[in-house]
Amino acid sequence: MIRLNPECPHCHQKDAIRKHGTSKIGLQRYLCRRCNKTFQARYYYRAHDHNLSRQIGELAQNGWSSQKIGRHLRISVNTVNRRLKNITTDKDYLVDKWISNNEISS
């Protein structure tokens, strides 16, 4: 039997991880005893992936529109725009300006 030893996506610790129940759809949840945060090794819903914000930020910096990012990552445009607004880097002003120029009018 192969034992899965996941890494905490928050503090990157492997030794302080323990099982912490299951999600509503039956996926295993884990608790990091170092940072006291819970996570799953994999997610059913794509927008919960912990690397998604980084991917969105990189694609936005490469000049991709929010619609193109959403199609590429298979998530909604609203999720793309919300994540871009929440990205906290030194380039907050540029990201906000990019969002305002690329939002779809309702």
N, C-alpha and C positions, 0 to 999 in steps of 0.2 A: 504494500500500500504506500502510495506517495503522499507525503505530508506537505501541505501547502503552508509556507511560512511567509505571509504577506508583509510588505513594508508599509509603514504609516506614511500616507501621502502628505502629512502635515510636518512631521519632525524627522521623517526618514529612518526611524528606529525599527529594527526587526526583532530585538530580544524582548521587548516589553509588550508584545501583542498577545491578546487572548481572545477567544471566541466570546461573542456578546449577542447571542440570539440570532434570529433570522428576520429578513424584511417581510413585507406583506405578501410578496410573491414567492417567498421561500429561499432567497439567496442569503448566504451566510454573512453576518455582520461581525465586525471585530472592534475591540476597544484597545487603544494604545494607553498603557498605564503611565507612560512618560508625560504625554501632553493631555491625557484624559479626553481624547476625541474619538468618536466612532467613525467607521468607514466600512465600505464593502470592497472586496477584491475586484469585483466587476459589477457594473450597473446595467439594469435593464433599460432604463431611460437614458438616452445618449447625453442629454443636457446636464446630467449629474457627474459626468466624467471630470475629475479634478484637473486634467490637463486642458480642458476645453477653453478656458479663458486665455491661456497662453497661446493656443492655436489661433483663436479669434484675433488676438492682438497682433500676432505675426502676419496673418493674412491681411488685416486692415493696413498695417504698415507697408505691405507690398502693393497697396492700391486697389484691393478687391472691394467691390460694393457689398453692402450687407446682404443683399439678395443672393449674390454669388457665394458668399461665405456660408449662408444658410443651406443652400443647395449642396455645396461641397461637403459640409459636415453633417448633413441630414438633420438639421434643427430648424426651428422657426426663425423668421426674421426678427420677431419681437425678442426672442432669446438672445440673438446676436446683438441687437441694440442695447438691451439691458446689461449684458456682460461688458460691452464696450464702455458704458457709462460707469460701471463699477471698477474698471481696471484702475488701480492706483500705482502710477509710475511717475517719473519726472515729466512725462509727456502728456499729462492730463489735459492741458489746454488744447493740444493738437488733436487728441482723440475726440474731445467734445466738439471741436470745430468740424472734424471729419463726419461725426454722427449727424450734426445739424445740416450738413450739406448733402447727406445721402439718405435721410429719412424719407419714407413714402408718405405722401399726404393722404389723409383719410377721405 
